[in-house]
Amino acid sequence: MKILYTASLLLLFASCKQAPKLDISIKADGVANGVVLLKQANELTFNEPLKNGELTKSTQLQAPGYYSLSVIDNNKPITSKIAYDIYLENGSYTIQTNPAKPADYPAITTTSAPQKELNEYYQLLDKYTGAMDRKIDSLTRYLQSNTVAALSKQDRAALYTSTREVQKARRLLDLKVLKEYTDKYPKAKIGAHIIVQVYYPEYAEAYNELFQKLPDDVKLSDDGLKIRNKLGNMLSQVAGADAPDIAGTTPDGKPFNKKAIDKKITLVEFWKPSNETSDLIHKQLVKGIILTPADQKNFGVVTVALDDKKDVWLKAIKNDNKPWQQLQDGDASTNVTKWEINTLPTFMLVDKNWKTIKSNVPFGEIDTEVHEYLKTH
C-alpha cells in the first residue's frame, strides 16, 4: 500500500508540474503605481498591481481566447485608460508598452500563433493610423476648449466639418488596412475578430466582400456567425421601417410613450447601470455628445436600462438630471429580441415618426450620424 500511495503522489506531482500555465510579464515604463486588468467578454478575469512599471505573473488560464488588456496609471485620470486587444492561451508572453506613444499597440513576444497574427495586424494599423488617431484626439479635446467656444459660429462650423472629415477618413483606413492584411495573410484566423472590432456597418458591402474571402472555419467561429447575421440584416435592411415599441416603465411606473417624441432625431440607448463600462459610456452621453448647438436642438434621447437592479438605475438617472424618457426593464427584457441587441450599451437612431434611421450606431459615431441626417431633414 505504501508503494502504491507513493507512486500515486509521484504521478499527481508529475501531472501538476506538466500542466500548462500562462506566464505573463508586463513592462510599462513610467507607470510607478498602476494596475493591469484583463477582461474577456466584458468579464474581469485578472486584476493585478503594476509596481515600478513591471508585473510578472504565472497563473492557470481557464479559457483561451481574445482578451482586453488595460494598463492603468493610478496617477493619471481614468480618461487616460488604454485597452489593447490580445489573444491569450497558456504559454509565455512578454508585453512592452510604448511610453512615448502609449496608444500604440505594445510589443508582444510569444509563441501563440493567433497573437502573432494580431501583432502583424496592429503593427500595420499603427503604421497607417497612429498619427491620425493622435490628430483626432487632439481635435476632440480642442473642440471642448474655451478657445473654440469663443470662436464665431462660422469658424466653429468649419472646425466641426473638418473634424468629421478626419473621423470618416480614419474609419475608411480600417477597411484599407484589413484588406491589405487579408490579402497578405488569406488564411489568418483573426479576420472575423478584427471585423467585429471596427465600424463595418458604414461600408457593409465592402466588409461583406472581405468576410466572404475568410477561411470557412473562421466564418463559422463565434465572431464569424455574429458578422454573418449582422451583415445579412444590414444588406437587406429597408430604410424607414417602423422601429419596435419599447418594453419597460418610467420611474413612476408609466409605459413608454412614443407620442412624446418631439425631436427630428432621437437616440435610443439600451444600457446596464450596474455594469461599469456601460455606466461609463452612459455618463459620457449625459455630458453631451452632439457638437453643434443647431443639432442639439433637434436631438432627443430615450434611455432603456436592461437591468434587474432597480435601485442602481434610480440612483443613476437621479444623478443624470435629464428631461429624457428614462425606462427600465429587466435582464430578460423582450427588447433584446425585438431590437436585436447583442451587446450593452447599444444605440439606435429613430425619426420623429418612430421610423428607424440606423441601428447599432457606435458611440463615437453618433454625432456624425445625427449631423448628416439633420443636413437633409
Backbone torsions as a table, in degrees:
resi	resn	phi	psi	omega
1	MET	NA	-40.5	-178.2
2	LYS	-63.4	-40.5	-180.0
3	ILE	-65.4	-43.5	179.3
4	LEU	-63.7	-39.8	-179.1
5	TYR	-64.3	-43.0	178.8
6	THR	-65.0	-41.2	179.1
7	ALA	-62.9	-39.1	179.1
8	SER	-63.5	-40.5	178.6
9	LEU	-63.1	-42.1	-179.9
10	LEU	-63.4	-40.4	178.7
11	LEU	-65.4	-41.5	179.0
12	LEU	-63.5	-43.0	179.6
13	PHE	-63.1	-40.2	-178.6
14	ALA	-66.7	-40.9	-179.3
15	SER	-67.1	-38.7	178.0
16	CYS	-65.9	-40.2	-177.9
17	LYS	-65.6	-32.8	-176.7
18	GLN	-87.3	-12.0	-178.5
19	ALA	-61.0	127.0	-178.2
20	PRO	-67.4	148.1	179.2
21	LYS	-134.3	163.7	172.9
22	LEU	-92.9	116.0	175.1
23	ASP	-108.1	110.6	-173.8
24	ILE	-122.7	131.4	178.4
25	SER	-124.9	122.2	-176.5
26	ILE	-118.4	131.2	177.4
27	LYS	-123.7	120.1	178.9
28	ALA	-129.1	85.5	-176.9
29	ASP	-56.2	136.5	177.7
30	GLY	92.9	-9.8	178.5
31	VAL	-97.7	93.3	-177.0
32	ALA	-72.7	-34.4	-177.5
33	ASN	-139.7	106.9	-176.4
34	GLY	-150.2	-168.8	179.8
35	VAL	-147.5	148.1	177.9
36	VAL	-113.8	127.1	179.4
37	LEU	-117.3	139.0	172.0
38	LEU	-121.5	129.8	177.7
39	LYS	-127.4	141.4	173.1
40	GLN	-126.5	122.2	-175.8
41	ALA	53.7	42.7	178.4
42	ASN	67.2	9.1	176.6
43	GLU	-101.4	126.5	-179.5
44	LEU	-70.7	123.3	-178.9
45	THR	-117.8	-8.9	-173.1
46	PHE	-154.8	128.0	-179.7
47	ASN	-146.4	99.8	-174.4
48	GLU	-132.5	144.2	179.7
49	PRO	-71.3	145.9	176.9
50	LEU	-112.9	113.9	-175.6
51	LYS	-115.5	129.1	-178.8
52	ASN	53.4	36.0	175.4
53	GLY	76.1	13.4	-177.3
54	GLU	-137.7	147.6	174.1
55	LEU	-148.9	129.3	174.4
56	THR	-126.6	128.5	-175.4
57	LYS	-144.7	138.6	173.8
58	SER	-120.8	121.2	-175.4
59	THR	-149.1	164.5	177.0
60	GLN	-89.0	119.8	179.1
61	LEU	-89.6	116.1	-174.7
62	GLN	-77.3	-35.0	-174.5
63	ALA	-133.1	99.5	176.5
64	PRO	-65.5	149.0	179.3
65	GLY	155.5	-164.8	-178.6
66	TYR	-81.6	135.3	-179.3
67	TYR	-130.7	160.4	171.5
68	SER	-107.0	119.5	-179.6
69	LEU	-104.4	121.3	178.1
70	SER	-115.7	130.4	174.9
71	VAL	-110.7	110.6	-173.2
72	ILE	-108.7	128.1	174.8
73	ASP	-92.2	113.1	-177.1
74	ASN	-66.1	-14.3	-179.6
75	ASN	-92.8	4.8	178.8
76	LYS	-123.4	159.3	179.8
77	PRO	-64.5	157.2	-176.5
78	ILE	-61.6	-23.0	179.8
79	THR	-65.2	-15.8	179.3
80	SER	-87.2	1.0	179.8
81	LYS	-63.7	131.4	-179.8
82	ILE	-124.9	133.3	179.4
83	ALA	-113.1	136.1	178.9
84	TYR	-112.0	140.4	178.9
85	ASP	-86.7	117.3	-178.3
86	ILE	-135.3	162.5	174.5
87	TYR	-114.8	124.2	-178.5
88	LEU	-115.9	138.3	168.8
89	GLU	-146.9	163.2	-178.4
90	ASN	-58.1	130.0	-175.2
91	GLY	155.1	-165.2	-176.1
92	SER	-106.8	134.2	178.3
93	TYR	-134.1	132.1	169.4
94	THR	-120.1	120.8	-173.8
95	ILE	-120.1	122.9	-178.6
96	GLN	-122.3	116.1	176.7
97	THR	-82.0	163.6	-179.6
98	ASN	-102.0	106.1	-176.9
99	PRO	-63.5	-29.7	-180.0
100	ALA	-74.5	-33.1	179.5
101	LYS	-134.9	74.4	-174.4
102	PRO	-61.4	-22.3	179.6
103	ALA	-76.6	-17.4	177.9
104	ASP	-69.5	151.6	179.8
105	TYR	-64.4	135.8	-177.1
106	PRO	-70.4	160.8	173.7
107	ALA	-80.3	119.4	-176.0
108	ILE	-122.0	119.4	177.5
109	THR	-105.6	123.8	-177.3
110	THR	-163.5	167.6	174.8
111	THR	-95.9	-2.8	-177.9
112	SER	-67.9	121.1	-179.4
113	ALA	-64.4	-46.4	178.4
114	PRO	-60.6	-37.5	179.8
115	GLN	-68.5	-35.5	176.5
116	LYS	-62.5	-37.0	176.2
117	GLU	-64.9	-42.0	177.3
118	LEU	-62.4	-40.2	177.1
119	ASN	-55.7	-47.9	-178.9
120	GLU	-62.0	-44.1	-177.4
121	TYR	-65.6	-48.9	-175.2
122	TYR	-71.9	-27.2	173.2
123	GLN	-66.2	-40.2	177.0
124	LEU	-66.0	-41.6	179.4
125	LEU	-63.1	-45.4	178.8
126	ASP	-60.8	-37.2	-179.8
127	LYS	-59.7	-41.8	-177.1
128	TYR	-86.9	-33.0	-166.8
129	THR	-117.5	-8.0	-175.2
130	GLY	-54.4	-50.5	-178.6
131	ALA	-65.5	-38.9	-179.4
132	MET	-68.2	-38.7	177.9
133	ASP	-61.3	-40.6	178.8
134	ARG	-68.2	-34.9	178.0
135	LYS	-66.2	-43.2	179.5
136	ILE	-64.0	-41.2	178.0
137	ASP	-61.8	-42.3	179.4
138	SER	-66.3	-42.1	179.2
139	LEU	-63.8	-42.1	-179.1
140	THR	-62.4	-44.0	178.6
141	ARG	-66.8	-36.3	179.2
142	TYR	-65.2	-38.6	179.9
143	LEU	-64.1	-22.9	-179.5
144	GLN	-91.6	2.0	-174.5
145	SER	-85.9	162.7	176.8
146	ASN	-66.7	-27.6	179.2
147	THR	-61.0	-45.5	179.5
148	VAL	-68.2	-38.3	179.4
149	ALA	-60.3	-27.7	-178.1
150	ALA	-86.9	-6.7	-179.4
151	LEU	-73.2	164.0	175.5
152	SER	-69.9	160.8	-179.7
153	LYS	-59.0	-39.8	-179.4
154	GLN	-65.9	-43.0	179.7
155	ASP	-66.9	-38.6	177.7
156	ARG	-64.7	-42.1	179.4
157	ALA	-59.4	-39.4	179.0
158	ALA	-65.2	-38.6	177.9
159	LEU	-66.2	-42.7	178.4
160	TYR	-60.3	-44.7	-179.2
161	THR	-62.8	-46.1	-178.7
162	SER	-65.7	-36.4	178.5
163	THR	-65.9	-42.4	178.8
164	ARG	-63.9	-37.0	179.0
165	GLU	-64.5	-39.9	177.8
166	VAL	-66.1	-42.0	179.1
167	GLN	-61.9	-41.5	179.5
168	LYS	-66.7	-41.3	177.8
169	ALA	-62.1	-35.9	178.4
170	ARG	-65.5	-41.1	179.7
171	ARG	-66.0	-35.0	178.6
172	LEU	-66.8	-30.5	177.7
173	LEU	-64.8	-33.4	176.5
174	ASP	-55.4	-43.7	179.4
175	LEU	-65.7	-44.0	-179.6
176	LYS	-61.7	-45.0	-178.1
177	VAL	-65.2	-44.9	-179.0
178	LEU	-64.7	-37.5	178.0
179	LYS	-64.1	-45.2	179.1
180	GLU	-62.6	-39.8	-178.7
181	TYR	-67.0	-46.2	-177.7
182	THR	-69.6	-29.7	175.0
183	ASP	-66.5	-37.0	-178.7
184	LYS	-78.7	-35.8	-178.6
185	TYR	-126.6	74.6	-175.0
186	PRO	-65.3	-20.5	-178.7
187	LYS	-102.2	9.9	-179.5
188	ALA	-60.8	144.4	-176.4
189	LYS	-88.3	-8.9	-171.6
190	ILE	-96.3	0.9	-173.6
191	GLY	-54.4	-49.9	-178.8
192	ALA	-65.5	-38.4	179.2
193	HIS	-62.4	-39.8	-179.9
194	ILE	-67.7	-43.0	179.9
195	ILE	-59.3	-37.9	178.7
196	VAL	-62.1	-31.3	-176.0
197	GLN	-76.2	-23.9	-173.5
198	VAL	-101.5	172.1	-178.5
199	TYR	-87.0	76.3	-175.6
200	TYR	-77.4	-17.7	178.6
201	PRO	-60.6	-29.7	-177.2
202	GLU	-65.0	-32.9	178.8
203	TYR	-127.2	57.2	-171.9
204	ALA	-58.2	-43.0	-178.0
205	GLU	-64.7	-42.5	-179.7
206	ALA	-66.3	-42.2	178.6
207	TYR	-68.7	-32.7	177.2
208	ASN	-65.3	-37.5	176.8
209	GLU	-62.3	-42.6	176.5
210	LEU	-65.2	-42.5	-177.8
211	PHE	-60.3	-41.0	-178.0
212	GLN	-65.5	-19.9	179.5
213	LYS	-86.5	-9.2	-178.6
214	LEU	-68.9	153.8	175.9
215	PRO	-56.6	150.0	-175.8
216	ASP	-58.1	-41.4	-178.7
217	ASP	-66.3	-29.3	177.7
218	VAL	-72.7	-40.3	178.7
219	LYS	-65.7	-24.2	-179.4
220	LEU	-97.2	3.8	176.4
221	SER	-71.1	172.8	178.7
222	ASP	-57.3	-47.0	178.6
223	ASP	-64.8	-39.4	-179.9
224	GLY	-61.9	-41.7	179.3
225	LEU	-67.4	-35.6	176.6
226	LYS	-61.6	-46.1	-178.7
227	ILE	-65.6	-43.9	-179.1
228	ARG	-56.2	-46.6	-178.7
229	ASN	-66.5	-44.6	-177.4
230	LYS	-68.8	-45.1	-179.2
231	LEU	-63.8	-37.1	178.0
232	GLY	-59.6	-44.1	178.8
233	ASN	-66.9	-40.7	-177.6
234	MET	-66.1	-41.4	-175.8
235	LEU	-73.2	-20.1	-179.7
236	SER	-109.8	2.5	-175.4
237	GLN	-72.9	135.8	178.3
238	VAL	-100.9	122.7	179.8
239	ALA	-64.3	143.5	177.0
240	GLY	90.3	7.3	178.3
241	ALA	-67.9	151.0	177.6
242	ASP	-62.6	128.8	175.6
243	ALA	-73.4	147.2	179.2
244	PRO	-63.5	155.8	170.9
245	ASP	-70.5	163.8	-178.9
246	ILE	-108.7	128.6	173.0
247	ALA	-85.9	137.5	179.6
248	GLY	143.0	169.9	-179.2
249	THR	-133.1	156.6	177.2
250	THR	-78.2	171.8	179.2
251	PRO	-56.3	-28.1	179.1
252	ASP	-96.9	16.8	171.4
253	GLY	86.0	10.8	-179.2
254	LYS	-90.1	148.8	178.7
255	PRO	-76.6	169.3	177.8
256	PHE	-62.6	138.3	-179.5
257	ASN	-122.6	95.7	-178.1
258	LYS	-71.5	-15.4	176.9
259	LYS	-69.1	-17.0	179.9
260	ALA	-82.0	-5.1	178.3
261	ILE	-69.8	116.7	-176.3
262	ASP	-124.7	18.7	179.9
263	LYS	-111.1	155.6	178.8
264	LYS	-65.8	-32.2	179.7
265	ILE	-142.0	135.4	-176.7
266	THR	-127.9	134.7	175.2
267	LEU	-92.1	127.5	174.0
268	VAL	-104.5	116.8	-178.5
269	GLU	-106.8	124.3	170.5
270	PHE	-104.5	122.2	-173.4
271	TRP	-145.4	176.1	-178.8
272	LYS	-133.8	102.0	-175.9
273	PRO	-57.4	-31.3	-177.0
274	SER	-82.5	-2.0	177.0
275	ASN	-98.0	128.0	-173.8
276	GLU	-58.4	-48.0	-177.9
277	THR	-65.8	-45.6	179.9
278	SER	-61.3	-42.1	-180.0
279	ASP	-66.8	-38.0	-179.9
280	LEU	-63.6	-43.5	179.3
281	ILE	-68.4	-38.6	177.9
282	HIS	-59.9	-39.9	179.5
283	LYS	-64.8	-32.6	175.5
284	GLN	-67.2	-36.9	176.0
285	LEU	-62.8	-41.7	179.5
286	VAL	-62.2	-39.0	179.9
287	LYS	-63.9	-27.8	-179.7
288	GLY	113.2	124.0	-176.2
289	ILE	-122.3	-6.2	179.8
290	ILE	-91.1	124.8	-169.4
291	LEU	-73.2	-50.3	-171.5
292	THR	-92.9	142.1	178.5
293	PRO	-58.5	-36.8	-179.8
294	ALA	-62.8	-41.4	177.8
295	ASP	-68.0	-37.9	-178.6
296	GLN	-59.6	-36.2	-178.4
297	LYS	-66.1	-27.2	-176.7
298	ASN	-104.0	11.5	-173.5
299	PHE	-114.6	130.8	177.6
300	GLY	-126.0	167.9	-177.6
301	VAL	-136.8	137.9	168.2
302	VAL	-124.9	124.2	179.9
303	THR	-110.6	139.5	-178.0
304	VAL	-128.7	113.4	-179.0
305	ALA	-89.5	115.9	175.3
306	LEU	-95.3	81.0	-169.9
307	ASP	-155.2	133.1	178.0
308	ASP	-78.2	-15.6	-176.3
309	LYS	-86.1	84.0	-174.9
310	LYS	-63.1	-36.2	-178.7
311	ASP	-63.7	-38.0	178.2
312	VAL	-65.7	-42.1	178.7
313	TRP	-62.6	-47.3	-178.6
314	LEU	-61.1	-39.7	178.7
315	LYS	-65.5	-40.4	-177.7
316	ALA	-65.4	-46.6	-176.0
317	ILE	-74.8	-24.1	173.7
318	LYS	-65.3	-41.4	177.7
319	ASN	-69.1	-29.8	179.1
320	ASP	-61.4	-45.3	-179.4
321	ASN	53.7	50.3	-179.3
322	LYS	-118.0	145.2	179.9
323	PRO	-83.2	39.0	-179.3
324	TRP	-90.4	164.2	166.2
325	GLN	-78.3	113.4	-179.6
326	GLN	-109.5	119.2	-175.6
327	LEU	-121.1	155.4	177.0
328	GLN	-135.9	133.6	172.6
329	ASP	-135.3	164.2	-173.5
330	GLY	-77.9	179.5	178.0
331	ASP	-58.9	-33.6	-178.2
332	ALA	-93.6	33.6	-175.4
333	SER	-62.1	141.9	175.0
334	THR	-70.0	-13.6	176.6
335	ASN	-59.9	-30.5	-177.0
336	VAL	-59.2	-44.0	-179.9
337	THR	-77.5	-44.6	-175.6
338	LYS	-63.6	-36.6	-177.1
339	TRP	-101.9	4.2	179.8
340	GLU	53.4	55.2	-178.2
341	ILE	-89.9	123.4	179.2
342	ASN	-109.6	-25.4	179.8
343	THR	-140.5	159.8	174.9
344	LEU	-124.1	135.3	0.5
345	PRO	-78.0	156.4	174.6
346	THR	-128.2	141.8	-175.9
347	PHE	-125.1	133.7	177.8
348	MET	-126.2	150.4	176.0
349	LEU	-117.7	131.7	179.0
350	VAL	-130.0	159.9	179.2
351	ASP	-94.6	-175.5	-175.0
352	LYS	-67.8	-18.1	177.7
353	ASN	-97.6	13.6	179.7
354	TRP	61.3	40.1	172.7
355	LYS	-102.0	143.2	-179.8
356	THR	-67.6	130.0	172.4
357	ILE	-98.3	-50.3	179.2
358	LYS	-159.0	141.5	179.7
359	SER	-106.2	155.7	174.4
360	ASN	51.3	55.6	179.8
361	VAL	-83.1	122.9	176.0
362	PRO	-59.4	142.6	-175.3
363	PHE	-54.8	-42.5	-177.0
364	GLY	-70.0	-11.7	-178.0
365	GLU	-105.9	2.6	-176.0
366	ILE	-60.2	-46.9	-178.5
367	ASP	-59.2	-44.3	-179.9
368	THR	-62.1	-45.5	-179.5
369	GLU	-63.0	-42.6	179.7
370	VAL	-63.4	-46.5	-177.7
371	HIS	-63.4	-45.6	-178.8
372	GLU	-63.2	-37.6	179.4
373	TYR	-67.9	-45.9	-176.2
374	LEU	-68.9	-20.7	177.9
375	LYS	-64.6	-25.2	-175.9
376	THR	-118.0	7.9	-179.0
377	HIS	-132.0	NA	NA
